[in-house]
């Protein structure tokens, strides 16, 4: 009965992808399916609903953080923080090293904003536009954008995925970031080398658009607009609680929006909820978004996915699967087991959030140390999800910049990191057996 239940759930998820229907419908149907399974196993409706609610309670703090992220992303747009970052960063672009700069600039913006989708929609769109004028392959550009966008999505202090991992594993996000830097430095440098060579071979030539003139139609551009980003970076380095750091950045952004960008108070309140919008279509294509409402979808996915965990634990639905994963971990190591699990979970879940939560649910017993397990999740589920061709994790960023799905093939960092971790795990395992 367990395999039949899981099979129906997989079919629901894949059906939504094929029919281009929101995955939330499949997740909601999955909750009903798992409740029926629990009822069949003899649990009362009251017990099952309590299991689901207990699962949601485990992520209550991340839901509060989502509200702050929504407000922050809207204000950074309206205050001119994102446009200023993009304008200054674009000045570094040179045709001979364009592909490398595409990767690095998307890394920078994703670390500052914590969102892969937002990075692709801003710096990614700009890089793709410039690549078109230079005659550089959209497949190569798409891979560099995707890799850079998820570099920061993985290790930014304001990243929803990094915050979710720290919440699930009950670890400090700042300690996790230090651990992620230790495992990522070599894959990062090798990726830079590959993109440097690829850029030289691509033979790009052309002029970089004057982004200052474009954004200058709507914003005042200057160093003052960088203060919200500086505040959150400084407080993060000082390991101030991430909610306090985001709140401080929000407070710094508000007067910049009101007095420098001349945003009316009523409009400012609106955009906190609905996000930044503009009548300038060229700017809107790169900047529209943010706001509390933009986080409703990911919050819904987290709530529904977390409700499963309580049901899975008490009903034993995943016990047989978990036993197989534990056996794989004993034969190999915790990282290999988590990587295999995240690949299968990513193929089924079709989104990053559920991939993280399923991998956490199934692999948490393979690594008893919570700090090490947090890094295992970051180096498996977080970076594997965007490599699944039919997953929205990779599909949305590539679609937003007009790059083909084949761009996944050139997302070098997302491949090199798991390969490096597999190598490290194998070497460590041989030393332990010796």
N, C-alpha and C positions, 0 to 999 in steps of 0.2 A: 504493500500500500504506500510505503514511503517513496519508492521509485515512481509510482504512478502520480502521486501528488507533486513531486518535484518536476516530473515530465510535463504535466499540465501547466505548471508555473513557467517553465522554460518556453513552452509553446505560446503562452500569453505574451511574454516579453518579446519574443521574436516576431509575433504577429503584429505588435504595435510598431516595430521597426519597419517591417515590410509594408504595412499600410500607412506609414507616416502618421501614426496617432501618438499622442502624448503618452509617454511611458508611465505616467501617473495612473492611468486607467488600469494598466497591467498590475501595478503595485497594489492598488486598492483591491482589485480582484484577487490578487495573491493573498492579501490579508484575510479576505473572506474564505478562501480555499484552505488556508492554514487553520483558521478557526474551526472549520468543518472537520478537518483532520483531527484536531484536538477533541472535538465533541465525539467523534467516532472512537477515540481512544478512552473515552469515559470521563473526561473532564466536563464540569458544568460551564455554562455560558459565563457565569460570574467569575469562575476561576480563570477562564481563558481571557476575558477582558482585563482582569487584573494582571495577567502575564504580559499582555500587550502594553498596558499602561506602565508597568514596571520597566519595560524595555525603553519606552519613550522617555521616562524619567532619567535614564542614564545619559541622555544627550541634552538635558534642559539648558545647561550652560551654553552649549554651542548655538542653541536657538536664539538666546539673548545676543550672542556675538554676531549672529547673522543680521540682526536689526542694525547694530552699529556699523557693520560693513556696508549695508545698503545706504545708510546715511552718508558714510564717509566717501563712497564711490561717487555719489551724486555731487557732494560738495567739492571734491577734488576737481571735478569737471567744471563746475560753475565758478569756482574761485580761480580758475586758470592754472591750477597746479599741473594737471595732466598735459594741457597744451604747451606749457612752458617746458616741461620735461622733454616732450616730443620735439619741440623746436630746437632746444639746445643739443639734444642727442643727435638729431638729423644732420647737424653741421659736421659730425665726425665721419659721415659716409663718404667713401671714395670708391670709384668704379673698380679698381684693382682688388680691393678687399671688401667688396660689397657684401658677399655672402657671409663672411665672418662678422661684419658689422651688423648684419641682419640678426644673426644669432645673438650677439652680445647686447644689442639694443633691446631686443625682446626679453633677454634675461634681466636687464636692468629694470625695464618697465614692469615686468611681472613680479620682481622682488618688491618693488615699491607699492604696487597695487594689489598683489596677492591673487590676481585672477587671470587664468589662462584665456578665457573667453574675452575679457575686457582688453587684455594685451593684444590679442589677435585683431580685435576690432579697432584698435587705435594704431599702435606702432606697426602691427602686422599689415594693416591696410596700406599704410604709408610705404612700407618696404616693398609690398607687392606692386604698388603703383610705380615706384621708382624702377623696380626690376623690369616692368613692362617697357619703360622708356629706354632702358639700357639693353634690352634684348636678352635678358637672363631667363633661363628656364623657370616657369612657375612651379615645376615639380621640386627643383632645388631650393627655390625661395620658400615654398610651402613647408619643406622639411626643416629648414633653419628657423622659420617662425614658430612652428609647432614645438620644436625642441626648446627654444628659448622661452616660449610661453609657459611650458611646464617645468622649466628649471625653477622659476620663481614660485609657481603654483605649489611646488614641492616644499620649498624652504623659506617662504616669506612668513614673517610673524603675523600678517593679516590674511593669510591664505585659508580659505574654508577647509581645504583638505588637510592641511597641516594642523589646524585647530581641531578638526574632527579626530585625527589620529591621536593627538595629545589627550583629548577627552576620553576616547575609548580605552586608551592604555593607562590613563591616570598619571601621565607624566608631564613634565614642564616643557612647553613648546620651545623655550630658549635652549634647554639642554638638548632637545631633539635636533634643533638647528645646528648646534655644534657637532653633534654626531653625524648629521647629514653632510656637513662640510668635509668631514674626514673621509667619508666613503665616496664623495663625488669629485674630489679635486683632480684625480687622474683622468676619469672619463671626460671631465670638463675640458682639460688641456688637450686631450687627444681629439675631442670634437672640434676645438678651435683649430688644430692643425689640419684636420680634414677639410673644414670649411675654408681655410686659407688657400689650400691647394685647389679646391673646387672653384673658388672665386677667380683664381689666376687663370685656370683653364677655361672658364666660361667666356672670357673675352668681352666683358661688359663695357659699355661706353655710353656716356650721356650726362646730362645735367640733373642735379638734384633739385626738385621743386622748391620754391621759396615758401616754406611752411610758415615763416614768420608773417609774411604778407597775408596768407590764407587765414590763419588764426587771429591775426591782428584786426580783422574785420569785426570780430566778436569779443575779443579779450584784450586786456592790458597784459603784456608779456614782460616779465622781469623777475629778478631774484626774490622779491617779496613773495611772489606766488609759490615759491618752493618751500616756504616756512612750514606748511602742514606736513610735507613729506619729511623735512628735517626733524620736526618734533617727534614723529613716530619712530624714525630711525634711531634718534638719540635715546629715547625712552626704552626702545627695544634692546639696544646695546646695554643699557643700565638694568635690564631685566625687570622693568616695571611691568606689572600685570597688563596683559594685552588689551583688556577692556578699558583700563585707565588710559593706556597709550592712545587707543583709538578715540576715546572721549576727548582727550587733550587736543588731538589733531582736528577733531570736529570743531572744538571751541576756537581754535586758531583760524580755521577756514571761514567761519561765519562772518567775522568783521571784514575779511578780505573780499568776500562775496558782496557784502552790503556797501562798503565804502570805496573799494578799489574797482570792482567790476560793476558797481552801481545796480545790483540786483534788488528789486523792490522786496520788502519784508514778506508780503503775501506770496510772491512768487517763490521766495526762498523756502517757505513752509511747504508749498506745494511740491517742489522738486525733492524735498526730503522723503516724501512718500512715493511720488510717481517717477522720479528721476529727471535728469537734465534733458531738455529738448531745445531745439533752435529752429528757426524758419530757414536758416541758411543750409540748403541741402548738402553742399559739399562738406561743411563742418559736421552736420548731423550724421552723415554716413560714418564718420570717424569717432564721434564723441557721445552721441545720444545714449542714455542708459543710466544705470545706477538707481538708487532709491530703495526704500524698504520693500516695495512691491516686487522689485527685481529678485528679491531673495525668497519670495513665497514658494517658488517652484522647488528650489534646492532644499528649503526647509521642509516642504511636504515630502520630498523623497527621503530625507533623513528621518522624519517622524515615522513614515510607513515602514522604512527599512529597519529602524530600531525596534518597532513594535514586533517584528518577526523574531528578534533575538530572544525575547522572553518566552515566546511560544516554543521556539526551537529547543531552548534549554530544558523546559519542563516536560514537553511531550516526547523528547528524544527523536524528533523527526530526522535530525542530521547525525545521529549517533553513529550509524554505519559508515557514513561518508567520513566522519571525523576519525573513526578508527583506522580507515584506510590511509588518511593523511598522516596520522601519528606513526603508522607503520613505515610510510615513506620517509618521514623525518628520521626515524631510527636507522633506516638503511642508508640514508644520505646525510642530511643536516636540516636544521630548521629553515634556513633561507631557501634551499631548493624546494622544500615542501610548500612554502609560502608562495614561491614564484609559480610553481605548477598550479596551485590553487587559484592564484590571482588571474592566471591566464584563462582558466576554465570559467571562473566567476565573471571575468570581463566579457567573455564571449556570450554568457547568458544574460548578465545584467545590463549590458549595453550602456552603462554610465559609470562614472568614476566613484560616486558616493556609495552605491550599492556594492560595487566591487570591493571597496575598502571594508565595508561592514561585513560582507560575507567572508572575506579572507580573515578578518579579525575573529569572527565567530568560529571558524573552522580550525584556525591555526594557533589560537592563543595558548594552547597547552604544549605546543612544540618548543616554545622558548619561555622558560619560567621567569627570566629577567625582563621586567616590563620596559625598561629603558632600551634594552637591545631589541626587544620585539617591536617597539615603536619605529626604530630605524629599519627593521626588516620590512614592516608595512610600507614605509616611505619608499624603500628601494625595490618594492615589488608591485603591490596593487596600485599605488599612486602613478607610477610611470608606465605601467603596462596598459592601463585602461585606454589611453589615447592611441595605442598602437593597434587596437582592434578596429578593422576597417569599417564595420557597421555600427560602432559605438559613437554616441554623440560627443564623447570626450575628445575625440580627434576630428570627427566629421564637422562639428560646428565651427571650430577655428579655421579649418581649411576652407570651408564654404564661405566664411565671412571675408576671406581675402581672395576668393576666386581661384583657389589652387585645387588641382585634382587630388583624388584620394591617394594616388601614387606618391604624393608628397610624404606620406608616412615612411616610405623607404629611406628618406634622407633625414629623418629625425634622429640623427646620430647619437646624441646624448641619451635618448630614451632606450637605445639598444645597448650602448656601451656600459651604462651603469649596472644593469642586471648581469651582463657578462663578466664585469669586473668583480661583482659580489659573488658570482658563482665560482670564479677562480679563487678568490680569497677563501671561500667556504671549503672548497676542495682541498686547498693547501692546509688549512687549519685542521680539517678532518684527518688528513694523513699524519700530521704531526701528533695529533691526539692518540691515534691508533699506534703510532711508533712508540 
